[in-house]
Amino acid sequence: MLLAGALGFYREFWCDVVSRREHVRWRRKRFAVNRHLARFILLGLYTGSRRAAICNVQWMANTTGGWIDSQRGVMHRRGEGVAETNKRQPPVRLGKRISAHLARWKRIDDSARDEAARQAGEPVSAYLHVVNYMGRGVASVRTAWEMAIDNGWLDPAITGQSAITPHVLRHTRATWMMFKGVDIWEAAGALGMSAKTLDKVYGHHHVDFQRNAAEV
C-alpha cells in the first residue's frame, strides 16, 4: 500500500516537473507564444462567434470580413455589403471585459503598423486583422490550437474525453448566458442562432428551467 502511494506521488511529481520544463521551454520560443490564439479564444468566449467570423474580423470596416466598431461597442461579423447566409452572422454587442482587451490590442497593432510603415517608407497593409500572426490575418488557428491542447495536457489520449475543438468556445458562451438567466431571445440574437435551437440545445442550463413546473 505504501509502495503504491509512493509510486503514485512520484508519477505525479515527475509529470509536474516535465510539464514545468516544457512550459519554460515553450515560453522561451518567441514564435511558440501564440498570442493570436489568445485573442481568438477571448473573442470566442465573449462573443460566441464562429471560427471564420473571428479570424476574418478587422479593425476597420471592409468588404471581406467583419469589423470592430469601437465607438458603438459592436462587433460586426460580416463585411460591408455581404449578404446574410444560413449561418446567421448578426452584429454582437461587446461587453466591458472584451472591450478592454480590444482597446489594448488595437493600441499594440496600431503601433506595430506605424513602425512597419516607418521601416518600409510607405503605408503597409499589416496588423489589420484582430487575430493576426506577425501582422497577417490567419485563415485557421489549427496549429496553434493543437499546440495549446498538447501543452495543456488536454489530448484525448490523456484525458479520455472527446477532442476539444474551437467550437467549444461558442458552446461555452451559450452555456454561460443560460447560467446567468439571459433572456432566450436576447441570447439567441447575440449568438446568431434561432431561439428555438438555443432553447432546445442549451435551455436546460437556464436558471428558469422548469421553475413553473416545480411549483405546481
One Martini backbone bead per residue (centre of mass of N, CA, C, O) as a GRO file, in nm:
protein
  216
    1MET     BB    1   0.060   0.062  -0.022
    2LEU     BB    2   0.304   0.250   0.010
    3LEU     BB    3   0.421   0.196  -0.270
    4ALA     BB    4   0.182   0.298  -0.435
    5GLY     BB    5   0.188   0.586  -0.318
    6ALA     BB    6   0.476   0.655  -0.405
    7LEU     BB    7   0.436   0.612  -0.709
    8GLY     BB    8   0.215   0.821  -0.741
    9PHE     BB    9   0.378   1.065  -0.647
   10TYR     BB   10   0.608   1.039  -0.851
   11ARG     BB   11   0.439   1.066  -1.105
   12GLU     BB   12   0.323   1.349  -1.042
   13PHE     BB   13   0.593   1.491  -1.003
   14TRP     BB   14   0.716   1.430  -1.285
   15CYS     BB   15   0.490   1.557  -1.453
   16ASP     BB   16   0.531   1.840  -1.335
   17VAL     BB   17   0.823   1.878  -1.425
   18VAL     BB   18   0.780   1.835  -1.727
   19SER     BB   19   0.572   2.061  -1.762
   20ARG     BB   20   0.756   2.295  -1.669
   21ARG     BB   21   0.977   2.257  -1.878
   22GLU     BB   22   0.796   2.292  -2.124
   23HIS     BB   23   0.698   2.577  -2.052
   24VAL     BB   24   0.973   2.717  -2.054
   25ARG     BB   25   1.049   2.637  -2.343
   26TRP     BB   26   0.800   2.775  -2.472
   27ARG     BB   27   0.854   3.073  -2.366
   28ARG     BB   28   1.141   3.097  -2.526
   29LYS     BB   29   0.964   3.085  -2.781
   30ARG     BB   30   0.858   3.328  -2.971
   31PHE     BB   31   0.667   3.154  -3.188
   32ALA     BB   32   0.507   2.986  -2.950
   33VAL     BB   33   0.362   3.243  -2.860
   34ASN     BB   34   0.011   3.248  -2.908
   35ARG     BB   35  -0.148   3.540  -2.921
   36HIS     BB   36  -0.363   3.485  -3.139
   37LEU     BB   37  -0.508   3.267  -2.972
   38ALA     BB   38  -0.594   3.443  -2.736
   39ARG     BB   39  -0.779   3.620  -2.904
   40PHE     BB   40  -0.960   3.398  -3.012
   41ILE     BB   41  -1.065   3.294  -2.738
   42LEU     BB   42  -1.186   3.560  -2.626
   43LEU     BB   43  -1.382   3.612  -2.862
   44GLY     BB   44  -1.534   3.345  -2.833
   45LEU     BB   45  -1.629   3.380  -2.531
   46TYR     BB   46  -1.753   3.699  -2.572
   47THR     BB   47  -1.935   3.625  -2.862
   48GLY     BB   48  -1.986   3.334  -3.000
   49SER     BB   49  -1.829   3.298  -3.250
   50ARG     BB   50  -1.718   3.187  -3.528
   51ARG     BB   51  -1.424   3.114  -3.664
   52ALA     BB   52  -1.436   3.288  -3.926
   53ALA     BB   53  -1.526   3.554  -3.792
   54ILE     BB   54  -1.274   3.588  -3.614
   55CYS     BB   55  -1.050   3.576  -3.838
   56ASN     BB   56  -1.189   3.825  -4.022
   57VAL     BB   57  -1.167   4.040  -3.826
   58GLN     BB   58  -1.141   4.395  -3.813
   59TRP     BB   59  -1.068   4.737  -3.738
   60MET     BB   60  -1.217   4.793  -4.012
   61ALA     BB   61  -1.405   4.853  -4.257
   62ASN     BB   62  -1.518   4.592  -4.490
   63THR     BB   63  -1.574   4.333  -4.760
   64THR     BB   64  -1.450   4.044  -4.620
   65GLY     BB   65  -1.527   4.125  -4.316
   66GLY     BB   66  -1.537   4.203  -4.019
   67TRP     BB   67  -1.584   4.456  -3.745
   68ILE     BB   68  -1.478   4.713  -3.521
   69ASP     BB   69  -1.697   4.917  -3.319
   70SER     BB   70  -1.587   5.115  -3.074
   71GLN     BB   71  -1.805   5.338  -3.031
   72ARG     BB   72  -2.055   5.117  -3.008
   73GLY     BB   73  -1.971   4.826  -2.916
   74VAL     BB   74  -1.926   4.648  -3.196
   75MET     BB   75  -1.947   4.334  -3.375
   76HIS     BB   76  -1.898   4.264  -3.702
   77ARG     BB   77  -1.935   3.961  -3.889
   78ARG     BB   78  -1.969   4.125  -4.153
   79GLY     BB   79  -1.926   4.262  -4.433
   80GLU     BB   80  -1.972   4.508  -4.639
   81GLY     BB   81  -2.251   4.391  -4.827
   82VAL     BB   82  -2.290   4.117  -4.705
   83ALA     BB   83  -2.475   3.852  -4.721
   84GLU     BB   84  -2.685   3.653  -4.578
   85THR     BB   85  -2.690   3.337  -4.426
   86ASN     BB   86  -2.762   3.048  -4.267
   87LYS     BB   87  -2.518   3.157  -4.102
   88ARG     BB   88  -2.570   3.364  -3.883
   89GLN     BB   89  -2.428   3.729  -3.871
   90PRO     BB   90  -2.475   3.921  -3.641
   91PRO     BB   91  -2.435   4.158  -3.446
   92VAL     BB   92  -2.230   4.223  -3.145
   93ARG     BB   93  -2.216   4.307  -2.831
   94LEU     BB   94  -1.974   4.456  -2.621
   95GLY     BB   95  -1.818   4.409  -2.346
   96LYS     BB   96  -1.602   4.524  -2.109
   97ARG     BB   97  -1.384   4.305  -2.122
   98ILE     BB   98  -1.334   4.287  -2.434
   99SER     BB   99  -1.294   4.592  -2.479
  100ALA     BB  100  -1.030   4.614  -2.322
  101HIS     BB  101  -0.870   4.425  -2.501
  102LEU     BB  102  -0.917   4.570  -2.773
  103ALA     BB  103  -0.782   4.837  -2.700
  104ARG     BB  104  -0.502   4.714  -2.654
  105TRP     BB  105  -0.463   4.573  -2.927
  106LYS     BB  106  -0.488   4.827  -3.103
  107ARG     BB  107  -0.242   4.973  -2.995
  108ILE     BB  108  -0.041   4.757  -3.082
  109ASP     BB  109  -0.113   4.751  -3.391
  110ASP     BB  110  -0.074   5.050  -3.457
  111SER     BB  111   0.223   5.059  -3.374
  112ALA     BB  112   0.323   4.832  -3.566
  113ARG     BB  113   0.231   4.968  -3.829
  114ASP     BB  114   0.396   5.229  -3.803
  115GLU     BB  115   0.672   5.086  -3.793
  116ALA     BB  116   0.650   4.940  -4.067
  117ALA     BB  117   0.614   5.201  -4.233
  118ARG     BB  118   0.880   5.334  -4.153
  119GLN     BB  119   1.065   5.108  -4.271
  120ALA     BB  120   0.926   5.115  -4.570
  121GLY     BB  121   0.823   5.420  -4.650
  122GLU     BB  122   0.520   5.307  -4.631
  123PRO     BB  123   0.230   5.190  -4.641
  124VAL     BB  124   0.072   4.913  -4.465
  125SER     BB  125  -0.101   4.581  -4.470
  126ALA     BB  126  -0.089   4.558  -4.139
  127TYR     BB  127  -0.258   4.483  -3.861
  128LEU     BB  128  -0.586   4.449  -3.936
  129HIS     BB  129  -0.625   4.203  -3.774
  130VAL     BB  130  -0.705   4.091  -3.476
  131VAL     BB  131  -0.618   3.808  -3.583
  132ASN     BB  132  -0.266   3.781  -3.580
  133TYR     BB  133   0.045   3.687  -3.759
  134MET     BB  134   0.282   3.897  -3.800
  135GLY     BB  135   0.031   4.093  -3.926
  136ARG     BB  136  -0.137   3.850  -4.031
  137GLY     BB  137  -0.385   3.690  -4.130
  138VAL     BB  138  -0.594   3.408  -4.044
  139ALA     BB  139  -0.762   3.105  -4.142
  140SER     BB  140  -0.622   2.947  -3.896
  141VAL     BB  141  -0.570   2.773  -3.554
  142ARG     BB  142  -0.482   2.475  -3.551
  143THR     BB  143  -0.184   2.466  -3.463
  144ALA     BB  144  -0.215   2.633  -3.200
  145TRP     BB  145  -0.433   2.460  -3.073
  146GLU     BB  146  -0.275   2.191  -3.061
  147MET     BB  147  -0.048   2.305  -2.885
  148ALA     BB  148  -0.229   2.378  -2.642
  149ILE     BB  149  -0.335   2.095  -2.590
  150ASP     BB  150  -0.056   1.973  -2.536
  151ASN     BB  151   0.041   2.175  -2.307
  152GLY     BB  152  -0.240   2.107  -2.135
  153TRP     BB  153  -0.312   1.803  -2.132
  154LEU     BB  154  -0.586   1.760  -2.355
  155ASP     BB  155  -0.558   1.501  -2.475
  156PRO     BB  156  -0.755   1.228  -2.529
  157ALA     BB  157  -0.530   1.019  -2.444
  158ILE     BB  158  -0.528   1.147  -2.147
  159THR     BB  159  -0.839   1.219  -2.065
  160GLY     BB  160  -1.074   1.042  -2.223
  161GLN     BB  161  -1.191   1.257  -2.401
  162SER     BB  162  -1.301   1.458  -2.609
  163ALA     BB  163  -1.228   1.661  -2.842
  164ILE     BB  164  -1.103   1.992  -2.860
  165THR     BB  165  -1.266   2.259  -3.009
  166PRO     BB  166  -1.337   2.580  -3.104
  167HIS     BB  167  -1.654   2.539  -3.065
  168VAL     BB  168  -1.651   2.548  -2.747
  169LEU     BB  169  -1.679   2.857  -2.720
  170ARG     BB  170  -1.975   2.876  -2.808
  171HIS     BB  171  -2.090   2.685  -2.597
  172THR     BB  172  -1.993   2.846  -2.352
  173ARG     BB  173  -2.146   3.107  -2.405
  174ALA     BB  174  -2.430   2.985  -2.396
  175THR     BB  175  -2.411   2.869  -2.108
  176TRP     BB  176  -2.352   3.128  -1.954
  177MET     BB  177  -2.622   3.272  -2.030
  178MET     BB  178  -2.803   3.063  -1.894
  179PHE     BB  179  -2.689   3.085  -1.607
  180LYS     BB  180  -2.764   3.410  -1.602
  181GLY     BB  181  -3.062   3.445  -1.738
  182VAL     BB  182  -3.081   3.511  -2.023
  183ASP     BB  183  -3.265   3.589  -2.264
  184ILE     BB  184  -3.333   3.396  -2.527
  185TRP     BB  185  -3.351   3.615  -2.751
  186GLU     BB  186  -3.093   3.768  -2.679
  187ALA     BB  187  -2.895   3.529  -2.698
  188ALA     BB  188  -2.958   3.446  -2.990
  189GLY     BB  189  -2.875   3.717  -3.119
  190ALA     BB  190  -2.575   3.711  -3.019
  191LEU     BB  191  -2.511   3.422  -3.160
  192GLY     BB  192  -2.676   3.353  -3.428
  193MET     BB  193  -2.950   3.204  -3.339
  194SER     BB  194  -3.214   3.038  -3.272
  195ALA     BB  195  -3.431   3.010  -3.014
  196LYS     BB  196  -3.498   2.713  -3.059
  197THR     BB  197  -3.208   2.603  -3.053
  198LEU     BB  198  -3.121   2.715  -2.781
  199ASP     BB  199  -3.344   2.577  -2.611
  200LYS     BB  200  -3.282   2.283  -2.697
  201VAL     BB  201  -2.964   2.277  -2.617
  202TYR     BB  202  -2.958   2.506  -2.347
  203GLY     BB  203  -3.218   2.535  -2.164
  204HIS     BB  204  -3.128   2.348  -1.912
  205HIS     BB  205  -2.930   2.591  -1.802
  206HIS     BB  206  -3.145   2.760  -1.713
  207VAL     BB  207  -3.266   2.910  -1.426
  208ASP     BB  208  -3.586   2.864  -1.532
  209PHE     BB  209  -3.590   2.570  -1.541
  210GLN     BB  210  -3.888   2.441  -1.436
  211ARG     BB  211  -4.010   2.646  -1.228
  212ASN     BB  212  -4.319   2.621  -1.267
  213ALA     BB  213  -4.343   2.312  -1.239
  214ALA     BB  214  -4.234   2.296  -0.939
  215GLU     BB  215  -4.503   2.464  -0.821
  216VAL     BB  216  -4.747   2.246  -0.874
   0.00000   0.00000   0.00000
